[in-house]
Amino acid sequence: MKASRVLTLQASVLLLLMAPSYSRLTAQEPAQSKIVRLAELEIDQAQLEKYKAALREEIEASIRLEPGVLTLYAMALKDNPTQVRILETYADVAAYRAHLETPHFKKYKAATQGMVKSLKLLETDPILLGTKGR
Amino acid sequence: MKASRVLTLQASVLLLLMAPSYSRLTAQEPAQSKIVRLAELEIDQAQLEKYKAALREEIEASIRLEPGVLTLYAMALKDNPTQVRILETYADVAAYRAHLETPHFKKYKAATQGMVKSLKLLETDPILLGTKGR
């Protein structure tokens, strides 16, 4: 291997390694076209564990299969565990519309229909989505 | 440069490059010790822009300076923009306690004291924190 090729390899490596480090330092994300929404759900107490399992499956598939689904952060309120909150972030409207048509989302919707007592979708304007990245 | 050393370099590079790729594919994060909280705030309408500026400054500093502050996702409800929600994720209790003692947090708290009409902190148990990473 020639020295010049080694140097090129090392330079490429440096660039590749610098890219993620840089993004880790960036708190602000461009959020103009992003859809950021907070879902507030109340779940039937008797079906809570089944609901959580269905939700986990849906989130796992959405994050893995859909490039435009950026975060689905699901949590239950400690003081009232049947109250579920989901922070949903989509790259844009098209990504959100595509999400609604996926088999995993349709499966989740059908399976949990009788478990969700109420659902409120709060549309939001991001102020700053600060994250470490990974 | 000997061939063996080049191989070692290439192997190290591969390992380094594989690590972030793997994490990007992982939807589930270990969340046992994590603190995940939803803050619900009502802001004085007349001071809303000043409040948002102070919040942005605080989030930017927290994400940049504190290893244990993982996300601070701040958003305003579209239908009621004085209603602000912040999804706060900390690595653990120690990281959260350290956050409260930082100069940037104390500055934010003092500056916004007269702007925040109400503040509710909802402690949560994560169901699944699904994210693409970056």
Interface residues (C-beta under 8 A of the other chain):
Chain A: M1 A3 V6 L9 Q10 V13 L16 L17 P20 S23 L25 A27 Q28 V36 L38 K52 L55 R56 I59 E60 S62 I63 R64 V69 L70 T71 L72 Y73 A74 M75 A76 L77 K78 D79 P81 V84 R85 L87 L122 E123 T124 D125 P126 I127 L128 L129 G130 T131 K132 G133 R134
Chain B: M1 A3 V6 L9 Q10 V13 L16 L17 P20 S23 R24 L25 A27 Q28 V36 L38 K52 L55 R56 I59 E60 S62 I63 R64 V69 L70 T71 L72 Y73 A74 M75 A76 L77 K78 D79 P81 V84 R85 L87 L122 E123 T124 D125 P126 I127 L128 L129 G130 T131 K132 G133 R134
